[in-house]
């Protein structure tokens, strides 16, 4: 009876008859629309039958595929699509299972048309929002199959393009269907991301090659515009835009692996494009996660070729520029620590020629490639710093400066020839990085921009013998001081007649700047003075010194600072005039020219007519009699110098007494102006490993203090009270100033007093010392007789018993 019912159409279930009626006798006629409407109405009226309709349609489709009746296959898929679009009920889950089974059957086919047909149906299904969740549905097969279609290598270009585009659309559908539904399969799992992301990147990469062969984008037709490239990029942007905080790592890791496997870091164009897409697509607050992923990948490739590491660093630089302010994340110093560590490793690779010092490396390290990598790291350091707020930027600069190896008590440096090379390269690269970070740095308060811990280490580097290091230090200081963009106006040293043409931006010195100069001015002047004495200086050094003097005068100057700067420049002129360090002729002429250019500038800034007249007179005299002392003849490509500077007339020098007189009449401190500048003594002279003025000063001060008269008797101990402590705190500054003035007078006396006066002073001291020594000798040689008379020593010779030396009382002057 069952077989009879199966053969008789009238006795078959109604849903089967309705399904059969939608298929025409000739498949070319297409879907029978009236019958399709009946089937849809039946499915809506009896939703419990929907799963059976789907199962029967699936059965027919599988049979038609096996019999190669592709026309009926298309009709079946069209009917399924219409049912999906029309039916939204709780029973649709079972129908979807049949639908996905039919789509999978089409995707498994070798016919490209069936694959595209199945993909299109899946995309339509992906756009449907289901009312009820599905707990058991799996999309693993679809992810794998669509990824495989994205890598299609069909012989015909047109078919290959269609298959790849279908694969990309399918992946996009899977993402849309699963990414927002927590009950669906987690599409962010590594097993899925490792297939989806490389498939999209493959099509982006393939498009790079195709675009390089295309004649012009303007000639592209409307059909060509819808390419796998644009579709893959759109899908990738959508995927990353949906990524939450915890999914960024799984989405970025396949990108890094793909770039590694296909060696795409070296051209770096494609890698930069990929990460631009990533940075613009993800949520801004997640940008620092991408940066951390790149930094970790850089560490993992620390022994890769320099070109690979340089590509990663270039991508880092571009990503940092795109990222919003503060996107480096909470571990700011860790970012810069990683970059500086890579810089040190690159220097070691360059010096040793091997990626591993323990074994002989089979890779050939090219020095120029390592240098390119180092420059890329320095550029990236600046890119990162430019995204940071001011306070974090200051911390970064202090952090970088702490990494610079300096010959100090608290910082060990490598010894030996190799150690010296490593130290020098490290110092240069770190100071370059610091210069890159400080460029464009704007801070209204110099005390916060240049704290003592930072400034001390930076200025100690200015005493190094290496000329490049000193130049970097000067450039860094200039970048801090120049807050109004005046540096380009002092790029060349000249004695301009009217500085108004420079259009300088000058603001009144703020209270914070005044406090900064009171605290650090002598330290800055001292290093300018010592740097100007270096024999290895060349034109860029003098230009940097001139810029620094000029910018201090504009940015940080009050009357006291102007007076000290004039004293400093006159002391620099004295260096060239006395020439105790045996400087070459060029260096001496450069110092004369530097002083002329600066005094010409400061005279016009102070607008004191008598001061301007004196400077103008000296410049005219030099122009007539000694043009080689002017910057126009010294700081040129071929300097016009003289053979000797021993017979210069006094009129070509700027006179301190004259300047003190003319400025004193305008309200400046004439006593301070008339006092020659002498740099303060610090511990850096001992650590700089070369002779400095500090040795002479310390010797003179020590001699003077030792030759002082006998010490006064100690005053009785004073009772310590609150008033005593208060008075000591208040008077401490005044006492330090008096002590500094006393030392200065002692030094000045030994430097400026006539020889006869110094000889007479020392002679009086010597006679006093000699009389004391005579008393000591008299006591030692002829001591008083012992109470017991004489005693007989060995060999029977009488011998006087003398007082032991440790019991003798020596004058205080002779006791050390």
Secondary structure, DSSP 8 states (H G I E B T S, - for coil): -HHHHHH-GGGS-HHHHHHHHTS-SSGGG---HHHHHHHHHHHHH-GGGHHHHHHHHHHHHHHHHHTT-HHHHHHHHHHHHHHHHH--STTHHHHHHHHHHHHHHHHHSS-HHHHHHHHHHHHHHHT---SS--SS---HHHHHHHHHHHT---SSHHHHHHHHHHHHHHHHHHHHHHTT-TTS--TTSHHHHHHHHHHHHHHHHHHHHHHHHSS-GGG--HHHHS-HHHHHHHHHHHHHHT--GGGHHHHHHHHHHHHHHTT-TTT-HHHHHHHHHHHHHS-GGGHHHHHHHHHHHHHHTTTS-HHHHHHHHHHHHHHHHHS-TTTT-S-HHHHHHHHHHHHHHHHHHHHHSSS-TTS--SS---HHHHHHHHHHHHHHHHHHHHTS-HHHHHHHHHHHHHTS--SBTTB----HHHHHHHHHHHHHHHHHHHHHHHTT---S-HHHHS-HHHHHHHHHHTTSS-HHHHHHHHHHHHHHH--SS-GGGGSS----S-GGGG--------HHHHHHHHHHHHHHHHHHHHHHT-TT--HHHHHHHHHHHHHHHHHS--HHHHHHHHHHHHHHHHHHHH-TT---HHHHHHHHHHHHHHHHHHHHHHT-HHHHHHHHHHHHHHHHH-GGGSHHHHSSSS----S--TT--GGGS--HHHHHHHHHTTTS-HHHHTS-------THHHHTTS--HHHHHHHHHHHHHHTS-------------HHHHHHHHHHHHHHHHHHHHHHHHHHHHHHHS-HHHHHHHHHHHHHHHHHHHHHHHHHHHS----TT--EE-GGG-EE-----GGG----GGG--
